[in-house]
Amino acid sequence: MMDLLCVDHGVKPALLFDYSTPDVTVMYTFLRNLKESSLLQCPNLRIVVIDMDLLLINLKCFADATGERTGLTDMVSKHFIDITPTLSQPQIITDNRKLLQHTLDCFQRCVDKQSPFGADSIVWNLDRNELVNPSTLFGLFLGYPVVYWYDMADGCEQSRLSLVPLLNFVLKGVITLTATNIGSIEHQGESGQQNKKTCVHEHIITSFSVPEHLAEIISESVEVWFEGIKTKRLSWSSLFDDLQLEKRVMQMPTLCL
C-alpha cells in the first residue's frame, strides 16, 4: 500500500508490476475502490499495460510547473547506459537521439498533452513495436536518472551486467515513531518521568543500479535527482519524516532485464 501512496502523492512517478502482474480488470477495480474510500486522492493515476507488464503512473509527475505535460523536460540530466551483451563493458551513450529515438518518441506520445489516449481513459494498452526498448521505456516511466538500453538485435536473455560490479542506489523513506510508556512507577522511574521508546521504520521507495566504473560520471545526475525529490517536501512529508539515499556495491552472477 505504501508504494501506491508514493505514486499517489507524487513521491515517485510510477510503480512497475513485472512479477506476478495483476489482472488489469482487478487492478482497475482495486484502484477505484481505493479512490472511493479516499485512500487514494490523485485524479491523474493511469494503468499502463506494456506487453505482459503493468505500470501504475501519476501523470502529474511528467508535468512542468504550469501543469503542462511535457515528459522529456529532464532528459538533459539523464544518463543512458548501453548494456548490449557484445560490448566489452557497459558504456555511456553519448548520442541519445540516434539510438533511443523510437523509445523516446513512444514515451513522449504517452505522457505529453497530445497523448493518443483519451483524457478520461484510465487503462492504456501500449502497443510497443520492435524498435522500442522495454528496459529503457520502463526506466523513463519510473523516473530513473540513469536508464539502461541495449541493442535488441543481440537479444536480452543475458545483459552485459552479469558479473559486473554495480553501484546500487536505494531511496528510502524514514518513519520515526515515538511511544510513551505511562505504566507503573517502575517504568516511569523514581521521579515519575515517562519513558519514551523510538521505533524507526525504513521503506524502500525505489532503487536502481549503475556499473561501478561509471559511478563518477553519473554521480552529479543522481545527486540532482535526489535533491529534486527532497525539495518536493509537500509530496512526501505526510508519508515520511525524512528521505535517505543509500548506496552499496553488488555483483550478480546473472542479471536479466
Helices and strands as residue ranges (DSSP letters): H 2-9, E 14-17, H 24-36, E 45-50, E 53-58, G 59-62, G 75-77, E 79-82, E 91-92, H 96-111, E 123-126, H 134-141, E 146-149, G 152-154, E 166-181, H 185-188, E 195-211, G 212-214, H 215-231, H 233-236, E 242-250
